[in-house]
Every structure is written in C-alpha cells, then in structure tokens.
C-alpha cells in the first residue's frame, strides 16, 4: 500500500485539543528552477495537512508538509544514519513560527511566542546531517549521500510557496484578529533510522561490519541544518511576489496598516524589503524525520507539546 495513502489515513486520527489535523491531499507548487519554456518547474509535497484553533478573534494554525519515502524489496533494508549536530547549527535552529509579521493587538502579543522559536517538540534526539547506507550485493555497505538532503529539501520548499496565504490573511483581509502560522516539515520513511553511538570511534565508521557497532536505532529524530541558499532565494522571490500582489490589490496598505506605519515603512519599496528581510531570517532550519511505524505516536506528541506551549504563552 502506498505510503502516501497510509499517512493520509493516519493524519485525521491525530487529535489536538478540540480539533483534528485534516489532510488536504498533495500540495502542488512551482519551484525556483525554470523549464525550457521559462516557467517554474512543477513540484509537489506528498501530504499537506492543516489544523488549529482560535482564541477570541485570533487563530493558531498548524501547516504540515509531509514527504513520504517508501522503500520496496531489498531497499527496505536501507538505513538512514544521522550524526551529531554542530553546536552552532543546533543553537541557531528554529521552529518556523510566522510571528514577526504580527502586531501587538486584539489580545495577541507575539513577543510571548518568541521563546517557543528555539524549543524542540517533541523530546526526541536532535541530530545534524545524515547518510543513507545499504548492503550491496557484494556484502559491503554502500552510501547514498543525496537521499536524506533531497527528502528534507522536498519537505521545506513548499513552505516558501504557502507563505502567501499568511501574508494575505494578516495584511490584505480586513478581519479582526490575526493568524499565527506554524510550519512543520516532516519526512516519514520506511527506512530504519539510526543515530551515532556516543562510544563510536570515527575510525570505525569506515570499517564496521554490523551497523550496531557504530549506530543505535531510534524511531524519530529532529534534523537541524543551515537553510540552503537556493531555498533562501526561493523564499525571497515568493515573498516579494506575494507582497507585490497585496500592494496591487490594496495600494494604501503601507500608509494605513499600523504594522508598517509604526516601523516607518510607509512605501512599497521599504515595506516589501522589510518583510523579505524578516522572513528570510525565519526559514525552516529543522525537520522531523520519523519511521513509518512511529509516525502516529511522534506526531501526536508533537501536537500535544506544541499546543500546550502555545496556549501557555498566549494566556500568560
């Protein structure tokens, strides 16, 4: 059975505090790469899911993009092996909360959520990069250095495309209240996840016969990374494009919205430049990577932990 179908059936079973996560099917978008005709290269996320809740006029929305990596036959024996993160990469890693485009109004105080940016949800191993290995026909471990980075790229790229909805909701629509977005890139795989043993010697990594000599299994990890430059460029392009659409539909936005007037960004050039500069500092720098059998448990814990933290921050 296709992993995308299994995940799509599982997601509605994940219950937050009074709401469900709802799968919306695949998420189609255009990447920053160009086709020979000059159009954006089409791409898609395997599963797109939404959920959330409201407090007064304000709302909080989970947005998940899930990349499914299924291995068939002998490929099921593939191992995803992760290594410890560099300290500075871990320290600078953030959850993709879109709070810097919000104002202090209508009972919502974005500064109270700032402390949640660096917290890890749920409590699982935090790792850096990883490599896929598998036993080849000669009985040797063979590496695939691109498999894990490609999966992470496919999970984080659509966030830059979806940002336009958050910008439109908070800058274009004249609704009372504001909407907090939390984006979560997820990879669910049939490969087995492994993390480097603390006792492992680096010299052993090129000589081990059994994977247990250097690695130990784990059902899930939070992989932290530095956002690739092509993702940063894509976010910038999409943010500029979205803000330009908002300006065309509402030319007075920069001279009427408190968000811009309080910051002295009262023309389209400085206003758009300000938004782009902020959002490109809050691009996703972590992703949840989960074995298929553990996906329900790990994502349920994530929902519970994040919701509790956000509600506590908002009500404090």
Order of alpha helices (4+ residues) and beta strands (2+ residues): alpha-beta-beta-beta-beta-beta-beta-alpha-beta-beta-beta-beta-alpha-beta-beta-beta-beta-alpha-alpha-alpha-alpha-beta-alpha
